[in-house]
Amino acid sequence: MALKVAVQMDPIDKINIDADSTFRIMEEAQARGHRLFYYTPDKLAFDEGRVTARGWPVEVRRVKGDHFTLGAEEVIDLADWDVVWLRQDPPFDMGYLTTTYVLERLRPGTQVVNDPFWVRNYPEKLLVLNFPALTPPTMVARDLGALRAFKAKHGDIILKPLYGNGGAGVFRLDPNDRNFTALYELFAGINREPLIAQKFLPAVSAGDKRVILVDGEPVGAINRVPLDGETRSNMHAGGTPMKVALTERDREICAAIGPLLREKGQIFVGIDVIGDWLTEINVTSPTGLQELERFDGGNVTAKIWEAIERRAR
């Protein structure tokens, strides 16, 4: 089943082909006979009732420094395409939100992965609030008094931007910390968004597990181990990916959240698990595909495309 596939992503010339999940998704699409078109988010437009994108037909290959070839630039009507991938990285700002509003207008004729309505309404650190029994103690607030009370109750906490990504702006504030108010003032001076605070989980020293789900089902996991002296385990922050197996607790978490993800069209999702606790549900632009395939020797990306092709049929 050959599909016409448009990929909305960050500039393709800047990606690391040994780690980038979007590249792997495109590579597998091409191997399955699908036709690829590439454009960046700033080239998306709503034009008198049509949703268009200015970009290029593209071919990809696993050759460093020569990993893509573009065809002639053209403007396409995305309603004529079978699948659109929403794959640019956060920040989850108004620019990102606007693309979800525009792409939402393609439904139901064009399949957008992941479904933009629910990407907008279920960003990484907010969807977990639906599952309080699975998560560590959590607060979302901008009020300094409320955050102080949360820290006084739990002593050792993580404080981070609600819409951040890649480990940026993540701070551990232990009982001896004297910088809480200064950090709050720093965040408050940058934007008007709330912060998210969570009870610190010591198990993070053994790693922050990324579990990948396809159409609501777990297909594998990698463990991301932080550098010595570092709280953050994100690979963007120097965390080391390591092979790991799914535990019964991981499967219990996935069984609880999987039906909702499947119902809302979240085909490719990466959740973060520290110890026995769910900390994030990543739906905007999940990563980890290449590391998982490297460790497990399977073709997880093929399962993603099988789910998309089933829906296309």
DAHUNOR-V180249 format. One record per helix or strand of 3 or more residues. SS is the DSSP state (H for helix, E for strand). FROM is the first residue (numbers start at 1). LEN is the number of residues. If there is no record, write none. Layout:
# DAHUNOR-V180249
ss/from/len
SS/FROM/LEN
SS/FROM/LEN
This chain:
# DAHUNOR-V180249
ss/from/len
E/4/5
H/12/3
H/21/11
E/35/5
H/41/3
E/44/4
E/50/11
E/68/10
H/78/3
E/83/4
H/94/11
E/111/3
H/116/6
H/124/7
H/132/3
E/138/4
H/144/11
E/157/5
E/171/3
H/180/11
E/195/5
H/202/5
E/208/7
E/217/9
H/235/3
E/240/4
H/248/16
E/268/7
E/277/6
H/289/8
H/300/13
